[in-house]
Amino acid sequence: MRFGLLLAACLYTTLAAAGPRARDLGIPFDGQPGPYNAITDVAGVTVGHTTLIGETDSKHQIRTGVTAVLPRGDKTDSLPSFAAWFSLNGNGEMTGTTWLEESGMLEGPVLLTNTHSVGVVRDAAIAWRVRHGDADNSGYWWSLPVVAETWDGYLNDINGFHVRAEHVDNAIASARSGAVAEGNVGGGTGMICHEFKCGIGTASRRVTVGKSTYTVGVLVQANYGMRDTLRIAGVPVGQHLREHRVYSEDAHDLETGSIIIVVATDAPLLPHQLKRLARRASLGLARNGSYSGNGSGDIFVAFSTANADGVKGATENVARFIGNDDLDPVFIGTVESTEEAIINAMVAATDLKGQDGHYALAIPHAALQDVLRRYGRLTIP
């Protein structure tokens, strides 16, 4: 496919209307979501995708892309956020984490892509910041961007290196608030979880701490898990929906995929508290049947959009924060949002054929509803 046609396809996918989500199927979840049930319910956060679907010839299928999460929207290039990261299992990559750990600051967007495109996406993110931000006090532009990956080589010609700098620019430029496209979009285009087609998913929760109400939002790039362990709303769905597995019954039963989880909140939290928040994403992941196997890269980042005045780089700064004894509602919101975001990714995904004739079929909605109904876990007739 010629590049011009490829870019047109990615823009169409970015702007396409959303299909049904997990709650539309009657799947029950705890907690109260925000108006879009998305990470963008955290005020100021925007999300954009570049989706690449095409081919270079009959043997090389392109099924990949880039997803951008901008913590402060169009101010992301110049205003950092308190942040932290956590690796539940490190068979994966998230760049920029050494400085994130040291400084407690997230500077610039969070970018998600495939495993072999991390380098080009990182370099493009630096170039974007050079073009849009001011030099630091030394007169130089200095950046260690956060770029994370999962492996899409089952469906994508991953060694064709099809993600380029302009695709990163497009994802950032297209970032918007409001509803977020899910499933086969952006960095999630070629991803698979629990042997069903999967990809990008998001969810949010409104939480009350004392007299204040805050929002927690989660976005996932889900590419993990084996069929047998899949649980949805507490139901062992994977033990019932046995057909159309990506891996054959006599193949390995080892979890070799990965998941990246991005947690955002407007609750005023300090970096060490955001580290605690990032850890709680593990519990939402576990609810859906992940055991974080040896081959799975399960890496999470959490940031707060609060304390904008406290991160501007003055000699002395003042920051607000919630006391540790009052953090439980924020923890619960993170767990619930993570659980639902993953299922939203699975429900939104559609069947996809890719590299070497490989297929990944989406979870069949009617069959899923039948299983949940048998367990009394469906909220609609």
SULVENBEL-V38648 format. One line per field, one symbol per residue. ss: DSSP state (@ for helix, = for strand, . for the rest). psi: psi as a letter, one per 30 degrees, with the letter a starting at -180 (. if undefined). A space follows every 50 residues. Layout:
ss: ???
psi: ???
This chain:
ss: ..@@@@@@@@@@@@@......@@@@.=...........@@@....===== =======..===========..@@@.....==========...=..@@@@ @@@.==...=====@@@@@@@@@@@@@@@@@@.............===== .......@@@....@@@@@@@@@..=......=..@@@...==..==..= =========..============........=..=.@@@........... .......========.....@@@@@@@@@@@@@@@@@.........==== ====...@@@@............@@@.@@@@@@@@@@@@@@@@@@@@@.. .==.@@@.==....@@@@@@@@@@...=...
psi: kleeeeeeeeeeeegkkkaklefffgkkklljlaefhlfffjkfklklkk kjjakeaffjkjiaakkkjjehbfgeffjlkklllkjekgiakjlgfeee eefgkjjalkkkaleggeeeeeeeeeeeeeeflllaffglkkkiljklll kgfefkifgfhfklefeeeeeeffklaakkklbilbfgeglkkhglkbbk llllkkkkjbgkklkkkkkkjkhllleefkkkhfkieffeiflhkekleg akhkjgalkkkkkklgkjklefeeeeeeeffeeeeefggkgilegkjjkk kklkflheffgfgleklkkllkkefgfeeeeeeeeeeeeeeeeeeeefll kkkbkggkkjklkjeeeeeeeeefghgkfl.
